[in-house]
Amino acid sequence: MKTDRMLRYPSVWILLVAAASACLGQEPTDTPAGTLDPQSLFREPVALVNAEGKPIITRRAVGHPVVLDFNADGRNDVLLGCHRGMDTAAAEILLLENVGTQAEPRFRWPTSKVVRLQETSEGFSVSCGCKSGGTFEVFPADYNADGHFDLVVNTFWQSDGVRVLMNTGKSRENPTFVRGAMLHKIGSHGRGSGGGDWDGDGVMDFVFPVNRYGWGVYPGQRDGRGGLRFADKPSMTHAKYRIVGQDGWFEHSPYAWNFSGRCAAGSDKIEIVASASDPANKDKPYSAHRSHVEFYVLDRSAGTVTRTGRVWTNDAALMRMSIGDLNGDGSMDLLCTGGVFTGGAETKIWVLYGKAPNIPSETRRSGPRPGEELKPAEAAKKPPAEAKELSNSLDNRVGVSPE
């Protein structure tokens, strides 16, 4: 069973033990999941609902939903990085607070809070010329270990690239952020970022599009205070692998996890989900586009990434997705949404709940989880000089000072 502390911080960015045998009640094997039906790993998709139980239709193009307990109330919320409409290059981050229960979440909508930068009311531009493809992808991580979630954001259609937005720590209910360090620059027309545990060490990693047709995994790194950062160099890239079963690499949102429970911790096998546009979309209007959730198995020893099947098809263009334990049942779920240039009906936020427990109940390291090293009251008392020292340390690590 999960502890209360795990229920409080079940985001995919939390440090988790990679071996799933403790939850599954069986010894994991090094058997690839290629013989599995990927659809058997998840329940039928359901749309997230508001407080009245009605499906949420965001009418925000190309949304990227992520799970985290943002206000530390024991119920998982959802952050949505998205466009401000269906045909605009302006982007924003919305906080959909859970006003239901942990097991049966309902979310505050349409009165969701907009997460903004402290120094300006302006948002971000994700223009790619046509205003359609730009994505504002958001990844929560307590970068300076002060007990407040910071945000790693990727505006990959813009020269800004990947940057950390540092939480000012002034409010849990109305968080504000300041621009922090730049982690990676990127040229135009990059692919979507992803995450998950790619090396089986239990620490969540960051997947960055090296170029339009490739990717690199930047390992997650723990510091002694419970924070999470990402290395400044990739530990693995597409150059070492060949794709089997399709042409071209992951299109968007690749996430790694031991979804089936059949890949032993530290083994050569990694299971991956990623979103892709339907090849039949060519020459069709965006309102008729479809997107797929594809399932892969990466084999280090063979140097291959094999597409093994399709999880789900969404009637929306440019779908983005993430993984997280939304209902706190110990299973990794898939969250996704999409749509652009349409009336918004395709912009529901879907969740495919995992069927079997595959999130271990204990962490590999001892001590508190992120956000527990400094409780809100303790974080507020932290001397400003110490906070400044942490910020400077981060800037020096990545070699880029905040602008």
Number of C-alpha atoms within 10 A of each C-alpha: 10 15 9 9 12 19 21 22 26 28 26 28 26 23 26 24 20 26 24 25 20 16 19 17 9 11 12 18 14 15 14 19 22 15 9 12 13 21 16 13 18 21 15 14 16 14 18 19 22 22 16 11 12 13 18 21 19 22 24 28 33 32 35 28 30 27 27 27 22 26 19 19 14 20 26 33 28 24 26 26 27 29 31 21 20 21 17 19 22 18 24 22 25 20 24 24 25 25 17 19 13 20 12 13 20 25 26 19 21 12 12 14 17 17 19 20 19 15 10 9 8 12 16 18 20 26 21 16 10 10 20 22 22 32 31 27 30 28 25 23 28 23 27 23 25 27 25 30 29 28 21 24 23 27 27 29 24 21 14 19 19 23 20 25 25 24 25 17 18 14 13 16 12 13 22 20 21 17 16 21 24 21 22 18 15 21 15 16 17 23 25 28 31 28 25 27 28 29 23 23 18 24 25 30 27 25 26 27 26 20 14 15 14 17 25 20 26 22 25 24 15 18 11 8 19 24 24 25 23 22 16 14 12 17 12 17 16 19 10 9 17 14 17 16 11 11 7 11 19 26 22 22 28 29 25 26 25 25 25 22 26 23 26 21 22 15 15 19 26 27 27 26 28 25 28 21 20 17 9 10 15 10 8 9 11 17 18 14 22 22 23 21 25 22 25 27 23 24 17 15 10 11 15 17 24 20 20 21 19 17 20 17 16 22 19 27 30 28 30 30 29 28 29 27 25 31 22 23 21 23 22 28 24 25 26 26 31 30 32 28 18 20 14 19 15 24 27 23 24 22 24 22 23 25 18 19 20 25 29 21 17 17 17 15 13 7 11 13 22 24 24 19 18 20 13 18 9 11 18 15 9 12 9 10 9 10 15 11 12 16 19 14 13 20 17 12 14 16 13 14 15 16 7
